[in-house]
Amino acid sequence: MLPQTFASIDLGTNTARLLIGRVDGEEIVPLGVKRQITRLGGGFTRERGISAEAWQRSRDALIGFAEEIRSAGVSRARAVATSAVRDAVNGPAFCADILEHTGIALEVIDGREEGLLTLRGVLSGLDRKHGDFCVFDVGGGSTEYTLADGATPLFTESLPLGVVRLTEGKPDISSMKEKIARELGGVKSRIAAEGYLDRLVGARLVGTAGTATTLAAISLKMDDYDYRRVNNYVLPIAEIRDILARLVPLSPPERLKVPGLEKGREDLIIAGTLITLATMEILGFEQMTVSDFGLLEGVLLGLLNS
């Protein structure tokens, strides 16, 4: 009997991603990966929700994903939507429209499930899967933190910190830093209140999603992205500070000349790097392991149990 082919979609606040693959144990054998920066959270407002332009960009990307899924003969698929859709007043209408135009039933997941699925995906790609981990996923609209003992989650929380949210909502770096420090101070206090603060000492910090992988690609001076080189790459805090110092004085178009920085992230990378550095400084980490695996892989692995 041939192994089943699965598909997962992660519709994030900045990026839409598709993974088609088979599963061997907890290892994913990828058959196809697509990624498109749609900036679903661009132009987002509390009153209006998802903007018409972002809606159209994301619908177009998902139309393409649906065709890929049909062509691959996928047995089962799951599509999840995160911060932008769950926070949008027009989120239900958006999901209905996507179903009508693509046949894709978007499932809006909460921050806790997002963190737990991300943990499972990250662990599937790590070179060491035992011990304590602090996994953080910097997204466009939110950042999830999960403290775990191997695959067993101890604490997980989603914070309203995201690169699109910060870049469009805060006028300068100092106001971004204030917001980030306030949110991270709160999560550290809640970790302490649950008795897990000592677990951070000696834990392995793992960063996943676009900010972490971009920082690794910049460090590696990577003109052509190679997930095999990025995954499990270790970045010391001093190097991340150096990268930020290089990027801040540059205009967004100038940043695109930096090897490793993908078009569509040139304005967002500052906010993402600020979140990363504050995470390391406030939670007490000197280095970060980068994971190219995350929510997308966790969603696909979850299809085994459905």
C-alpha positions in Angstrom: 0.0 0.0 0.0 1.4 3.3 -1.1 1.9 5.9 1.7 -0.7 8.7 1.8 0.0 12.1 0.5 -1.0 15.0 2.8 -1.1 18.8 2.4 -1.0 21.6 4.9 -1.5 25.3 4.5 -0.5 28.0 6.9 -2.1 31.3 6.0 -0.2 33.8 8.2 -0.4 37.5 8.6 2.5 38.0 6.2 3.1 34.8 4.3 0.9 32.0 2.8 2.6 28.6 2.7 1.8 25.2 1.3 3.4 21.9 2.1 2.6 18.6 0.2 4.3 15.5 1.5 4.3 12.0 2.9 5.1 11.1 6.5 7.4 8.3 7.7 7.1 8.1 11.5 7.6 11.8 12.6 9.7 12.6 9.5 8.2 14.5 6.6 9.2 13.6 3.1 8.4 16.8 1.2 7.0 16.5 -2.3 6.3 20.2 -2.9 6.6 23.5 -1.0 5.2 26.8 -2.1 5.4 30.1 -0.3 4.1 33.6 -1.1 4.3 36.8 0.8 0.7 38.1 0.6 0.8 40.4 3.7 -2.7 39.5 4.7 -2.4 41.9 7.7 -1.3 44.8 5.6 -3.6 47.7 5.9 -5.5 45.9 8.7 -7.8 48.0 10.9 -9.8 47.2 14.0 -13.0 48.6 12.3 -12.5 47.1 8.8 -10.4 44.1 9.4 -8.7 42.6 6.4 -8.2 45.2 3.6 -9.6 44.5 0.1 -6.1 44.5 -1.4 -4.7 42.0 1.1 -7.9 39.9 0.7 -7.3 39.7 -3.1 -3.6 38.9 -2.8 -4.3 36.0 -0.4 -7.2 34.7 -2.4 -5.0 34.6 -5.5 -2.3 32.7 -3.6 -4.8 30.1 -2.3 -6.3 29.6 -5.8 -2.8 28.5 -6.8 -2.4 26.3 -3.8 -5.7 24.6 -4.5 -4.5 23.7 -8.0 -1.3 22.3 -6.6 -3.2 20.1 -4.1 -5.5 18.8 -6.8 -2.6 18.0 -9.1 -0.7 16.1 -6.4 -3.6 13.7 -5.6 -3.6 14.6 -1.9 -5.5 12.2 0.4 -6.1 14.7 3.2 -5.4 18.4 3.7 -5.8 20.9 6.5 -5.6 24.7 6.1 -5.1 26.9 9.1 -5.4 30.7 9.5 -3.8 32.6 12.3 -3.6 36.1 13.8 -4.9 38.3 11.0 -8.0 36.2 10.4 -8.8 35.4 14.0 -8.5 39.1 14.9 -10.5 40.4 11.9 -14.1 41.6 12.1 -14.5 40.3 8.6 -12.6 37.1 9.2 -15.7 34.8 8.8 -16.6 36.5 5.5 -13.0 36.1 4.3 -13.1 32.4 5.1 -16.4 31.9 3.3 -15.1 33.7 0.3 -11.9 31.5 0.2 -14.1 28.4 0.4 -16.2 29.6 -2.4 -13.3 30.5 -4.7 -10.8 27.7 -3.9 -12.6 24.9 -2.1 -10.2 25.3 0.8 -11.9 25.3 4.2 -9.8 27.6 6.4 -9.7 26.7 10.0 -9.0 29.6 12.3 -6.9 28.4 15.2 -6.2 30.1 18.5 -2.8 31.1 19.8 -2.5 28.1 22.1 -3.1 25.5 19.3 -0.8 27.5 17.0 2.0 27.2 19.6 1.5 23.5 20.2 1.4 22.7 16.5 4.5 24.8 16.0 6.3 22.8 18.7 5.5 19.5 17.0 6.7 20.8 13.6 9.9 22.3 15.1 10.8 19.1 16.9 10.4 17.0 13.7 13.4 18.9 12.2 15.7 19.4 15.2 19.0 17.5 15.4 18.3 17.0 19.2 14.8 16.3 20.4 15.3 15.8 24.1 15.7 18.2 27.0 14.1 21.6 27.6 13.1 23.9 24.7 11.8 27.4 24.5 10.3 27.7 21.0 9.2 31.1 19.7 7.5 31.8 16.4 7.6 35.5 15.3 4.7 36.0 13.0 3.1 38.9 11.2 0.5 39.5 13.8 1.5 37.5 16.9 4.4 35.7 18.5 3.9 32.3 20.2 6.1 31.1 23.1 6.2 27.5 24.1 8.3 26.1 26.9 8.6 22.3 26.6 10.3 19.2 28.0 11.0 17.4 24.8 7.6 17.0 23.1 5.7 17.7 26.4 4.5 21.4 26.5 4.8 23.0 29.9 3.7 26.6 29.0 2.4 28.2 25.9 1.1 31.7 25.2 0.5 33.9 22.2 1.4 37.5 22.4 0.1 40.4 20.3 3.5 41.0 18.9 4.0 40.6 15.1 6.2 42.2 12.5 3.4 43.6 10.4 1.5 44.8 13.5 4.5 46.5 14.9 5.8 48.0 11.6 2.5 49.5 10.6 1.3 50.3 14.2 4.4 51.9 15.8 6.1 55.1 14.5 9.7 54.3 15.5 12.1 51.8 17.0 11.8 53.1 20.5 8.0 52.7 20.6 8.4 49.2 19.2 10.9 48.4 21.9 8.6 49.6 24.6 5.7 47.5 23.4 8.0 44.4 23.0 9.5 44.8 26.5 6.1 45.2 28.1 4.7 42.1 26.5 7.8 40.0 27.2 8.0 41.1 30.7 4.4 39.9 31.2 5.1 36.5 29.7 8.2 36.1 31.9 6.2 36.9 35.0 3.5 34.3 34.0 6.2 31.6 33.3 7.5 32.4 36.8 4.1 32.3 38.4 3.6 28.7 37.0 6.9 27.6 38.5 8.8 27.2 35.3 11.3 30.0 35.3 14.2 27.7 36.4 13.5 25.6 33.3 14.6 28.4 31.1 18.1 28.1 32.5 19.8 25.4 30.3 16.9 25.3 27.9 17.5 25.5 24.2 16.0 28.6 22.5 14.6 27.8 19.1 13.4 30.4 16.7 11.1 29.5 13.8 9.4 31.4 10.9 10.5 34.2 8.7 12.5 36.4 11.0 14.7 33.6 12.4 15.3 32.0 9.0 16.1 35.4 7.5 18.6 36.2 10.2 20.3 32.8 9.5 20.3 33.5 5.8 21.9 36.9 6.3 24.5 35.4 8.6 25.3 32.7 6.0 25.3 35.4 3.2 22.9 33.2 1.3 21.9 34.4 -2.2 19.8 31.3 -2.8 17.9 30.1 0.2 18.7 26.5 1.3 16.6 25.2 4.2 19.1 22.4 4.9 21.8 25.0 5.8 19.4 27.2 7.8 17.8 24.4 9.8 19.6 23.9 13.1 21.9 26.9 12.4 23.0 28.6 15.7 23.2 32.3 16.0 24.8 34.0 19.0 23.2 37.2 20.3 26.2 39.3 19.4 25.8 38.5 15.7 22.1 39.3 15.8 22.9 42.7 17.3 25.5 43.2 14.6 22.9 42.4 11.9 20.5 44.9 13.4 23.1 47.6 13.5 23.8 47.0 9.8 20.2 47.1 8.7 18.8 50.0 10.7 20.6 52.8 8.9 19.6 51.4 5.5 16.4 52.3 3.6 14.1 49.3 2.8 15.3 49.2 -0.8 19.0 49.3 0.3 18.3 46.4 2.6 17.4 44.2 -0.3 21.1 44.4 -1.4 22.0 42.4 1.8 22.4 38.8 0.8 19.8 36.6 2.5 17.1 39.3 2.8 14.0 38.3 0.8 11.9 40.8 -1.0 8.8 41.5 1.1 10.7 41.5 4.4 12.8 44.6 3.9 10.6 46.8 6.1 9.6 44.0 8.5 13.0 42.6 9.4 13.7 45.4 11.9 10.6 44.6 14.1 11.3 40.9 13.9 14.9 41.3 14.9 13.9 43.6 17.8 11.5 40.8 19.0 14.2 38.2 18.7 16.8 40.3 20.7 14.3 41.2 23.4 13.3 37.5 23.7 17.0 36.6 24.2 17.8 39.4 26.6 14.6 39.2 28.8 14.4 35.4 29.0 18.2 35.1 29.3 19.5 33.3 26.2 23.0 33.9 24.6 22.2 32.0 21.4 19.3 30.9 19.2 18.9 27.7 17.2 17.1 28.4 13.9 14.4 26.0 12.7 13.1 26.0 9.2 10.3 23.7 10.4 7.3 25.0 12.3 3.5 25.4 12.1 3.2 24.2 8.5 4.9 20.9 9.4 3.0 20.5 12.7 -0.3 20.8 10.8 0.8 18.2 8.3 1.9 15.8 11.0 -1.4 16.3 12.8 -3.2 14.8 9.9 -1.8 11.4 10.9 -4.0 11.5 14.0 -7.1 12.9 12.4 
